[in-house]
């Protein structure tokens, strides 16, 4: 084969890469995240109903020792690693980056926490109402979950007879994710995100340390349970750093899926499945027709944070329900709360942040031109 033909094949192979899609907002990330949140809800429905040992739908695909909810959380972290690293690389401003992350996570979580404590708790606690409202543990739970650095799991007298007594068991991932955000910000602040080689070197060091002595990583070395999720986040960051070399091929995706089927149960299957699931998510996000879900709203975060307490509520109301029944009842009720959260909490918070940025930009331009900033209608 001559060099010209080889160069042509090489150019064709690398033509459709991840870098060419990252700036395209017509993608399916929003829909995929909603699907992942629904997978977590589905997986938890068996745990809260006392059927954790029951066979789950599609459970064989996830391999021995894993389950659908854990896979969904891992992929959440993969998407976050990709998009959050891109977010800092675009902003290159730690304060702006940190404030954007704060407004995306905290307002919705604060509303959810208050509702859990003062609505769900007061209605379903086994304690007398006055005792519940004056118990120090009620407010310890409230403030712990508002700040999210340490999560409190139980409220006085609430769900004490359930198989799982946690009010919101899904919140364990939020402190881990917030710490990943913070680490990305620190790396960016120190110049680690300025070039591809610095990003790759930083990620390689973190990966080696994480696999050999994970306790040495600041803020991350608290629980081995978090290591897999953090690794997926790092893989997402790695994909962003090397987006030009991540080829998005549907043929390759089908080949990986076939390999998972062929080598199911092999010793290396968990690694093969991890690679295949991440790659398949990228293909579904960027190489299949756009579903226009972005135009409807991003309900995934609300679905994730409200699902567990809603499922616990249904267990309290109907303790004999099976896992499938719990999931069927919890999905529409959680989706309604997620939509309310998006339209009345999350979307206004994002809009307020963007308005603040526009006002700051207007003032900067006016100052550079030596003109006073325009008077806002609120000041008339």
C-alpha positions in Angstrom: 0.0 0.0 0.0 1.5 3.4 -1.0 1.9 6.3 1.4 -0.9 8.4 -0.2 -3.5 5.7 0.3 -2.3 4.9 3.8 -2.5 8.6 4.7 -6.0 8.7 3.2 -7.2 5.8 5.3 -5.6 7.4 8.4 -7.3 10.7 7.7 -10.7 8.9 7.2 -10.2 6.9 10.5 -9.5 10.0 12.6 -12.0 12.3 10.9 -14.9 11.8 13.2 -13.4 12.2 16.7 -14.8 13.4 20.0 -13.2 16.9 19.7 -15.4 17.6 16.7 -18.6 17.0 18.8 -17.8 18.6 22.2 -18.9 22.1 21.2 -22.1 20.8 19.5 -25.1 21.3 21.8 -27.3 19.1 19.7 -26.3 16.0 21.6 -28.1 13.4 23.7 -26.2 13.9 27.0 -29.3 15.2 28.8 -31.4 12.2 27.8 -28.7 9.8 28.7 -28.3 11.3 32.2 -32.0 11.0 32.7 -31.8 7.3 31.7 -28.9 6.8 34.1 -30.9 8.4 37.0 -33.8 6.1 36.1 -31.4 3.1 36.2 -30.4 4.1 39.7 -34.0 4.4 40.8 -34.8 1.0 39.3 -31.8 -0.7 41.1 -32.7 0.9 44.4 -36.3 -0.2 44.2 -35.3 -3.8 45.0 -33.0 -2.7 47.9 -35.6 -0.5 49.6 -38.2 -3.2 49.2 -36.1 -5.9 50.8 -35.4 -7.7 47.5 -31.7 -6.9 47.1 -31.0 -10.6 46.4 -33.7 -10.8 43.7 -32.5 -11.1 40.1 -32.6 -7.7 38.4 -33.7 -7.1 34.8 -30.5 -7.1 32.6 -28.4 -8.1 35.6 -26.4 -10.6 33.6 -25.0 -7.8 31.4 -23.4 -6.1 34.3 -21.3 -9.1 35.4 -20.9 -10.9 38.6 -20.7 -8.6 41.7 -22.1 -5.6 39.9 -25.6 -4.2 39.4 -27.4 -1.7 37.3 -27.4 1.2 39.8 -23.6 1.0 40.3 -23.0 1.0 36.6 -25.3 4.0 36.2 -23.4 6.0 38.9 -20.1 5.1 37.3 -21.3 6.4 34.0 -22.5 9.6 35.7 -19.0 10.1 36.9 -17.6 9.4 33.5 -19.8 12.1 31.9 -19.0 14.5 34.7 -15.3 14.0 34.2 -15.6 14.8 30.5 -17.9 17.9 30.9 -16.5 19.3 34.1 -12.9 19.2 32.9 -14.1 20.9 29.6 -15.9 23.5 31.7 -12.8 24.6 33.5 -10.6 24.5 30.4 -13.1 26.9 28.7 -13.4 29.3 31.7 -9.8 29.2 33.0 -11.1 31.0 36.0 -11.3 29.2 39.3 -13.8 31.5 40.9 -16.2 31.4 38.0 -15.8 27.7 37.7 -16.4 27.1 41.4 -19.5 29.4 41.5 -21.0 27.6 38.4 -20.6 24.3 40.1 -22.0 25.6 43.4 -25.1 27.0 41.7 -25.7 23.8 39.8 -25.5 21.4 42.8 -26.5 23.2 46.0 -29.8 25.1 45.4 -31.7 21.9 44.3 -30.1 19.8 47.0 -31.0 22.4 49.6 -34.6 22.3 48.6 -34.7 18.5 48.5 -33.1 18.4 52.0 -35.5 20.8 53.5 -38.5 18.9 52.1 -37.1 15.6 53.4 -36.6 17.1 56.9 -39.7 19.2 57.3 -42.3 17.5 55.0 -41.4 13.8 54.7 -40.0 13.7 58.2 -42.9 15.4 59.9 -45.5 13.3 58.1 -43.9 9.9 58.5 -41.8 10.0 61.7 -42.8 7.5 64.4 -41.9 10.2 67.0 -44.4 12.8 68.3 -44.1 15.8 66.1 -42.8 18.1 68.9 -40.1 15.5 69.8 -39.1 15.2 66.2 -38.8 19.0 65.7 -36.8 19.5 68.9 -34.4 16.5 68.4 -30.9 17.8 67.8 -30.3 14.9 65.3 -33.0 16.5 63.1 -31.0 19.6 62.6 -27.7 17.7 62.5 -29.1 15.9 59.5 -30.4 19.1 58.0 -27.1 21.0 58.1 -24.9 18.0 57.2 -26.9 17.4 54.0 -27.1 21.1 53.2 -23.3 21.4 53.0 -22.7 17.9 51.5 -19.2 17.5 52.8 -20.5 14.8 55.2 -23.8 13.1 54.6 -26.2 12.2 57.4 -28.4 9.2 56.6 -31.2 9.0 59.2 -33.8 11.2 60.8 -35.3 10.5 64.2 -38.1 8.0 64.0 -38.2 7.9 60.2 -38.2 4.6 58.3 -36.8 2.7 61.3 -38.7 -0.5 60.3 -37.5 -0.5 56.7 -34.9 -2.8 55.2 -32.9 0.4 54.5 -33.3 3.2 57.0 -31.5 5.9 55.1 -33.6 8.9 54.1 -31.7 9.5 50.9 -29.1 6.8 50.2 -28.2 8.3 46.8 -26.5 11.3 48.4 -23.2 9.4 49.0 -22.0 10.3 45.5 -22.5 14.0 45.7 -19.6 14.8 48.2 -17.4 12.5 46.1 -18.4 14.3 42.9 -17.9 17.8 44.6 -14.4 16.8 45.6 -13.7 15.7 42.1 -14.8 19.2 40.9 -12.6 20.8 43.5 -9.5 18.7 42.5 -10.1 19.6 38.8 -10.3 23.3 39.8 -7.0 23.1 41.8 -5.3 21.3 38.9 -6.5 24.0 36.6 -5.4 26.7 39.0 -1.9 25.2 39.1 -1.7 25.1 35.3 -2.3 21.4 34.9 -5.1 21.8 32.3 -3.2 24.2 29.9 -1.9 21.5 27.6 -2.7 18.0 26.7 0.6 16.6 27.9 0.2 18.3 31.4 -3.3 16.9 31.7 -2.2 13.4 30.7 0.8 13.5 33.1 -1.4 14.7 36.0 -4.0 12.0 35.3 -1.3 9.4 35.1 0.1 10.4 38.4 -3.3 10.4 40.1 -4.1 7.0 38.5 -0.9 5.4 39.7 -1.3 6.8 43.2 -5.0 5.9 43.3 -4.3 2.3 42.3 -1.3 1.8 44.7 -2.0 4.1 47.6 -5.4 5.7 47.2 -5.4 7.0 50.8 -2.7 9.4 49.9 -4.9 11.4 47.5 -6.1 14.5 49.3 -9.9 14.6 50.0 -10.4 11.3 48.1 -8.6 8.8 50.3 -11.5 8.2 52.7 -13.2 5.1 51.3 -12.3 2.4 48.8 -16.0 2.4 47.9 -15.4 5.7 46.2 -12.4 4.6 44.2 -14.3 3.2 41.2 -16.4 6.3 40.7 -13.4 8.6 40.9 -11.6 6.4 38.4 -14.5 6.8 35.9 -14.3 10.6 36.5 -10.6 10.5 35.7 -11.3 8.5 32.5 -13.8 11.2 31.4 -11.2 13.8 32.0 -8.7 11.7 30.0 -11.2 11.5 27.1 -11.5 15.3 27.1 -7.7 15.8 27.2 -7.3 13.4 24.2 -10.5 14.2 22.4 -8.8 14.5 19.0 -7.7 10.9 19.3 -11.0 9.4 20.6 -12.5 8.1 17.4 -16.4 7.8 17.5 -17.1 4.8 15.3 -20.4 2.9 15.5 -18.8 -0.1 14.0 -16.1 -0.2 16.7 -18.9 0.2 19.3 -20.8 -2.8 17.9 -17.5 -4.7 18.0 -17.0 -4.0 21.7 -20.5 -5.0 22.5 -19.9 -8.3 20.7 -16.7 -8.8 22.6 -18.6 -8.3 25.9 -21.1 -11.0 24.8 -18.3 -13.4 23.6 -16.1 -13.0 26.7 -18.8 -12.7 29.3 -17.5 -14.1 32.6 -13.8 -13.9 31.7 -11.4 -12.5 34.3 -10.9 -9.3 32.3 -14.7 -8.9 31.6 -15.2 -6.1 34.2 -12.5 -4.0 32.5 -13.9 -4.8 29.0 -17.4 -3.9 30.1 -16.2 -0.6 31.6 -14.5 0.4 28.4 -17.5 -0.7 26.3 -20.1 1.1 28.5 -18.1 4.4 28.4 -17.6 4.2 24.6 -21.2 3.2 24.0 -22.3 6.3 26.0 -20.2 8.5 23.8 -21.7 7.0 20.6 -25.2 7.4 21.9 -24.5 11.0 22.9 -22.9 12.2 19.7 -23.4 9.6 16.9 -27.1 8.9 17.0 -29.9 11.3 15.9 -30.5 14.2 18.3 -33.6 13.7 20.5 -34.1 17.5 21.3 -34.2 16.6 25.0 -32.0 19.6 25.7 -34.9 21.8 24.7 -37.3 20.3 27.2 -35.1 20.5 30.3 -32.5 18.6 32.3 -34.4 16.5 34.9 -31.6 14.1 35.6 -30.3 15.7 38.8 -33.7 16.1 40.3 -34.5 12.5 39.4 -31.3 11.4 41.1 -31.7 13.3 44.4 -35.5 12.8 44.9 -35.8 9.1 43.9 -34.6 7.5 47.1 -36.8 9.4 49.6 -39.8 9.0 47.2 -39.1 5.2 47.1 -38.9 5.1 50.9 -42.2 6.9 51.1 -43.8 4.3 48.9 -42.3 1.5 51.1 -43.9 3.3 54.1 -47.3 3.5 52.4 -47.2 0.0 50.9 -44.7 -2.2 52.8 -45.8 -5.4 50.9 -45.0 -4.1 47.5 -42.3 -5.8 45.4 -39.4 -4.1 43.8 -41.1 -3.7 40.4 -44.2 -2.2 42.0 -42.0 0.3 43.9 -40.2 1.3 40.7 -43.5 1.8 38.7 -44.9 4.0 41.4 -41.7 5.9 42.1 -40.8 6.8 38.5 -43.7 9.1 37.7 -43.8 10.7 41.1 -40.0 11.3 41.1 -40.1 12.7 37.6 -42.8 15.2 38.6 -40.6 16.4 41.5 -37.6 16.5 39.1 -39.5 18.7 36.6 -40.6 21.1 39.4 -37.0 21.2 40.7 -35.7 22.0 37.2 -38.2 24.7 36.3 -38.4 26.4 39.7 -35.0 25.9 41.3 -32.2 24.7 38.9 -33.1 26.6 35.8 -33.6 30.0 37.7 -30.2 29.4 39.4 -28.5 28.8 36.1 -30.3 31.8 34.5 -29.2 34.0 37.5 -25.6 33.0 37.1 -25.7 33.8 33.3 -27.3 37.2 34.1 -24.6 38.0 36.6 -22.0 37.2 34.0 -23.6 39.4 31.4 -23.8 42.3 33.9 -20.2 41.9 34.8 -19.2 41.8 31.1 -21.3 45.0 30.4 -19.6 46.8 33.2 -16.1 45.7 32.0 -16.8 46.9 28.4 -18.3 50.2 29.7 -15.2 50.8 31.9 -12.9 50.1 29.0 -14.7 52.6 26.8 -14.8 55.2 29.6 -18.6 55.2 29.7 -20.8 54.6 32.7 -22.6 51.3 32.7 -26.2 51.4 31.6 -28.9 51.9 34.3 -30.8 48.7 34.8 -34.7 48.9 34.8 -34.7 47.9 38.4 -33.0 51.2 39.3 -35.6 53.4 37.5 
